Amino acid sequence: MSKDAYGRIARWYDTLFDSMNAGLRAVSKRMYPPSAEMTVLDVGCGTGSHLKAYQKVGCTVYGIDMSPAMMEVARQKLGEGANLHLGDATDMPYDDDTFDLITTTLTLHEMPPPTRDGILTEMKRTLKPDGRLLLIDYHPGKLRFPKGWLFKGIITAAEIAAGREHYANFRQFMATDGLPMLIASHQLKVEQQKIVSGGNMALFLLSVGK
């Protein structure tokens, strides 16, 4: 799509969603603690908040995103020390076996299925043989009452507000088992998994056999 879907919301995105995303970042860092020697790529890096957490501990950080508006916010937040690329994550400009850790947060659910598969293929290609993938997205499993149902209502409203195509992709993602289906179809090994937000969010730490 040529139109920037996040053009209007980019400068307000952190105000609206960062409190939720901060909790996910805290869990992800406990699952795979970063160190200054690591090279980290965030796919769908958005405003750069996830990368900022890795940058603070001295990691070499890379980000890729298709939204010019979100990328502008990320550049202001991360400064010249970050390697940011505006482009398509199904065709990433990185060499094979480049990254120690590749993350993606609440990105895959908004893509059509072929795009999700293309992104996973590229993530596997650019990951070092001993590296890890960290996938964070909505989870279609059992919800805990009342927190899970409250979060579910908020998530559904936000996805509807994001537009017809976005919401259709979200519904397809949830109907086809979300991240577990992608993980199985790409033959990834689950090292750790966490289900949070009353059952609405899943974090998977994965390795790739090469």
N, C-alpha and C positions, 0 to 999 in steps of 0.2 A: 504494500500500500504506500502510495506516495505521501498521503496526508499523515502528519504526525499526530497519532492518537493521544499523545500526552502533552501536546502543545499548550493546552490551556491549564492543565493541572500541575505541570512540572514544579513550578515555584511553590506550590502549596502541598506537594506530595508528602514531604517529611512531616509537616504539621499534622496532616490527616492520619498518616499511617506509621510514623516512626516509632511510636510507643509499642505497637504490636511487633514491628520488625526488630526492635531492640531486644525483645525477649527471645526471638528466634536466633539472633546473632549470639546472644549469651550461651544458649544451648549448643549451638554449632561449635563455638570455641572450646567448650568443655569436651565435646566429642572428639575434636582433633585440634589440640592446642597448637597455635602457630608459634614459629620461631623466626628469628631475624634472617636465617639462611634460606627461607622458603620463597619460591616464586609462585604467586597466586594469580589466577585468572577468575574474574567474575563475569559470567555470561548473562546478559541482560542486566548490566550493572546499575541502570537507573540513575539515581542521584548520587551514587558513590558511597552511600553510608556503610554498606557492607565492606567495601574495600578500605574505608577509613579505619575500621577496626583492625585490619591487618597491617595497614600502613603504620599505625601507631607503634606496633611492636617491631618494626624494621623490615617487614617483608617487602620484596619487590612486587609491585602490584600492577596488574593489567586489567582492563575492562573493555567490554564490547557491548554496544547497544545500538538499536536502530532509530532511537528518538533523538533528534537534534536538541530539543528542549531539555530533555533529561540529561543529555551529555553535557550541555552547557552548565547545568547546576553541578554536575560531577566535577567538571574542570575547575570551577570556582572552589569547590570543597577540598579537592585533593591536590591542587597545584601542579607544578611542572614535574614533580617527582613520580607522578602516575603515568602509565602508558595506556592511554585511552584511544579507542578506535570506534568511529561511527561506521557501522556496517552490519552485514548479515552474518549471523552466527552459524549458518549452514555452510559457509565458505570463509573460514577464518584465516587471517593473514599470518599465521604462526607456524613455525616448523614442527615436525613430529617430535614427540618426547620433550616438550619444553617446560611443562609446569609440574610443580610438586603437588599442588592442590587446585582443583577447578570447582567453583561453586556456581550454583544458580538458585535464585530465591524467587518464588512466585512468578515464574516466567513461563514454564513449559505449559501450564494449563491454558494459557491464552493463545497458544499456537494451534494451527490445524495439525492432524496426525503426521503427515509427511514432513512437516517442518520440525516437529519434535524429534522424529527419528534422525533427520539430518543433523540437528544440533548434537544429539547424543553421539552420533558417529564422529563428528568433529571433536567433541570433548575427549573421546577415547583416543583419537589420533594424536592429539596434542599433549596428552598426559604422559608423564614419565612412567617407565615400567613399574616403579615402586611408589608411584603417586596415588592420590586418592581423589575421588569425586564426592562432592557433598551436594545432594539434591534436596531442596526444601520446597514443598508445595502443599496444596490442599489434599486432604485425605478422605476417601469415601467410606471409611469404616464406621463402626458403632460410635454414637455420640453419648457423652456423659451428661446427665441432667443435673442442674439446669444450665450450667456453664456452656456445655457443648451446643445446646439448642439456641442459646442467646447468640453465640458467635456465628452459628450457622445462618441465622437471620441477617446478621450484619454483613457476612460474606456474600450471601445471595443478593442482597440489595446493592452492594458495591459492584458485583459482576454484571447485574442488569444495567446499572448506570454506565458501565464501561462501553456499552453499545451492543448491537445485535450480533455481530460476528464474534466479538469477544465472548459474549455470553453463550453462544452456540458452541464455541470451542471448549469453554469451561464445562458445559453440560456433557459433552462427549467425553472429555477427560475423566470426569467423575463416574460416568456410566460404564467406562471400560477399565475400572480399577486403578486409575491414576498412575502414580509412580510405580507401584509394584508390577503393573503390566509392562511398563517401559523397561524396568530393571530386568525382568525375566526375558523379554524379547531381545535385549542387547547382551544377555549372558553376563551380567555384572554380579559380582560377589558382594553380599551384604556383610559388612564388618560390624556396623552398629545401626540401630534404628531407634528413634524416639517419636512417640505420638503425643502431641501437646495440644493446648487450646481446647480442652474438652473433647478431644478426638478429631478436631478439624484440620490439624496440621501434622505433616509427617516430615521427619528429617532422616535421610539415609546416607550413611557413610559407606562408600563403595570402593572396591578395587577392581582392576581390569586384568584379565589374563591375556598375555601377549606371547 
